[in-house]
Every structure is written in C-alpha cells, then in structure tokens.
Amino acid sequence: MNNFEKKIETLIDKLKEFESEKDVFNPWKDTDKTDNLSTDAPSVRRQNLKKYLTEHKKAKYILLAESPSYGCHYTGIAMTSEDVMQKYPAIFKGYKTTSIDGNKKEKTASIVWDVINKNEKNFVLWNTFVLQTYKANFSPRKPNAKELKSGLEILQYFLTMFPDSKIISVGKTAQNTLLKYNLCKDTIYVRHPSCGGENIFRLQMKEIL
C-alpha cells in the first residue's frame, strides 16, 4: 500500500466515524429503505470512493460543492449519481450502484458530468460538508453553520491529500467556508448549477476547461 492509498484509508475511517446532528445521512456508514439490502451498501460506497480517489490522485482541480444529495447517497462519490455511472460506462467501469432500482438521478450530478466528462481526470469531486443533509420530509437542505464547523477536520484532511490541486468552489457555501476558516486563500468561484445557476455554471466551467 503506497502513501496515497494509506491516506484514502484514513479518510474512509474518518468518514465512518463521523457523527453529526440529526437529519443527516452518512453514505459510507448508514443504510435506509431505499438501499439494496441484499448487498452491504455502505461497503460498496466506500469501495467506490476508494477507487475514484485512487484514479484521480493527479487531479488539477478540486471541484468542491456544498453537501451530498441523492447522487452521492447511492454511489459514495460527490456529485455523482447512479444515472451518471450508467451514462459513462467507460469512466465508471468496475463501480457498483446501491439503490433498489440502481438508476437514481440527480440534476446537479448530471450537469457537472455533462461538463467535465471529457476532462474528468482533471477534477476530483468533493463536498464542504460530507454528510447528506435533509429536512423532516427528506427534501434537501443546506448544512447549517454548526454542521459545517463540525466537518472541518475531514475537509481539511481531504485538501491535504491534493496539495497541488487548485480549488474550485461550487457555490457560496463552499467559498465562504474556505475563506472563513482560512482553508484556502485563492479559490476559483463558480455558480452552483442548481436553483437556476446551470447556464452560468456551464459558462464559468467552459472558461476553466
């Protein structure tokens, strides 16, 4: 096991151990009724993440969004849905899905991968707060200030894994967190593709590509 692989193992251990407030889902530890319970879904997602990070250890950019949504819930990879895995089989050869249907779709994931797929090795995807946050009715919500602060250790550790990668903040939550806690002095900001930001996101990413 090389040094980077050891760092991945440490990261995954941190993810499995991470506890937070209620109304969160930990893709690398938790299961729910939408998971395919004939498999060890969290273990599959951990293996997906390990494979993904290993394949992107030389990424030029960290594409850092806010928090996981339904995509990461079932794949273990930020901004990556089961639908994306099916759309780009050459990229995701050897990866597995974990939902009952195996084809969950997420709009942000679809947009991000539509933009980066031809240059995807240049980007490693991650979230500012690593757990999926939701409301009482299971609809998505933004991570609150307490949650963001509680997740700093994992975020800091992840950033040290890619010391030569430029950080692209996808949305204000990512940018503001990096600046507030002095995690990065020089980050590129792009509009989050959700809530009407798709066209601006595409234009800004086109300039980077």
N, C-alpha and C positions, 0 to 999 in steps of 0.2 A: 504494500500500500504506500503510494507516494504522499508527499506533504499535502497536496491539494485534496486528495481523497480523504485524508485524515481530517482536514478542515470541514469537508462535507459531512462526515460522520459526526463531528462535534456540533455542527449546525443542526442536523437532524435530531440529535439528542436534546438540544436546546428547544427545538420545536415541540418535541414530545412532552417535555417537562413544563412547558409554558402554560401558566394558569392566568385567567383574566376574569373580568366581570361576567355577569350573566348575559344571555342573548348573544353568544358568540359560538362559532363552530371551528374546531381545530381539525383541518383536513388530514393531518398526519397522526392524529390520535383518536378522534371521535368517529362515530358512525350514527346514522339516522335511518329512518324507514325507507328513504329513497335510495339507499345504498344496496348494491347487490350483495346480500348477506351470505351467499354461497362462497364468497371469497373474503379474505382479510383485507377489506377496503383500505384502511389506513396504511397497512404494509405496502399495498400496491402503489399508493400515492407517494409513499416515502421512496420506493424504488424508482418511480417515475422522476421524482425530483432529483435523486442522486444521478440518474442517467443524464437528465437535462443539464444539470450544473457541470458535470464532467465534460459534456460535449460543447459547453460554452465558456470554458475557463479562459479563453483568449479573447473574450468579447471586448470590443472597443467602447461600448456604451452599456451602462446600467439603465434600463428603462423602468423607472420607479413610479408606481401608481399609488393609490390610496390604501385599499384593503381588498382582500379576495371577494369575489362574487361567486355566482354559480359555476363558473368555469373551473376555477381552482378547487372548489369544493369537491369535484369529482375527478380531477386529474392530478392535483398536488402541485401544479405549476401555475404561477401567476399569469393572469390574462390569457389563459389557455383552456379552452373548452373541449369536451369530447367531440363536438362537431368540427372543431378546428383540426383535431387529430385525424379525423376521417377525411377531411378535405385535403390534407397534405401528408399522405401516407409515406412518402419517401423521407420526409423530415422526421416523422414520428414512428418509424419502423422499430418494433420491439417494445413500444409503450402499450399500456393497458388502460381501459376505462373501468369505472367502478359503480356507475349508476345502474339501476334496474334495466333501463332502456338502452344505455350505452351511447346515447346521442344527444346529450344535453347541450343546449346552445346558449351563448351569452353574447350580447351585442358588442360590448367593448372588446372581447376576445376576437370576434370576427373582424372588427375594424382594424385592430392592431396587427393581426396576422395578415390581413389583406395588404397592409402597408409594408410590412417587414419581411414577408416570406422569402423573397429572392435574396435578401441580405441578412437572413435571420441569425447567422453565426456571429454577426457584428453586435448583436444585442443579447443581453441576459435580462430576463424579466423578473421583477420583484415588487413587493408592496411595502409601504411605510409601516403599516400595522399588519401583522401576518395572519391574524385570525379573521374569519368571515364574521362580519357584524350584521345583525338583523334586528328588526322591530318585533313586537309581540306577535304580529301576524305573519312573520317570516319574510317581510319585504326588506330590501336592503336599507341600511342607514350608514351615515358617516361615523367613523370611530371618534369617540369623544377625547377631550384633552387628557383625561386620566389614562385612557387606554393607550393613546399614542406615547405617553411618557413611559408606561409600563413595558412597552415593546421596544424601547430604545436599545437595550442590550443586544437583542437579536439583530436589529437593523445595523447597529454599529459593527457587529461581528461580520455580518454579510458584506458590508462595504470593505472591510479589511481583506476579504477574500479576493477582491478585484481592485487592487490598489492603483492599477494603471488605467482603469476604465472611467470614462467621463460619465457623469450622472445627468440623465435627462429626467426632469421632474414632470410627471404627467398629472397636471392639476395643481391647484394651490395648496392642498393639504400636504402633499409631498414636499413642495418647495418650501413652504412655511416651516415645516418640521425640521428640515435640513438646516435652515438658516437660524431658527430659534435655538437649536441645541448645538450649533457650530459644528455640524457633521460634514459640511461642505461649503466652502467659500465661493465656489464657482460652478453653479449648476445651470444647465440649459433648461428653460421653461417651455413646455408646450401645453396647449389646452387639452383638458381631458375630453375624450371623444363622446362621452355620454352627455345627456341633457343639452342637446343642440350644438355640441362642440365638434362634431365629426369633421366638417369641412375645414375648419381652422386647424385641427389636429393633422389632417392629411397634408395641408399646405406646409405647415411648420416641419413635419417629418420629411417632406419632399426636399426641403432645403438642407436638412441634415444628411439625407441619403445622397 
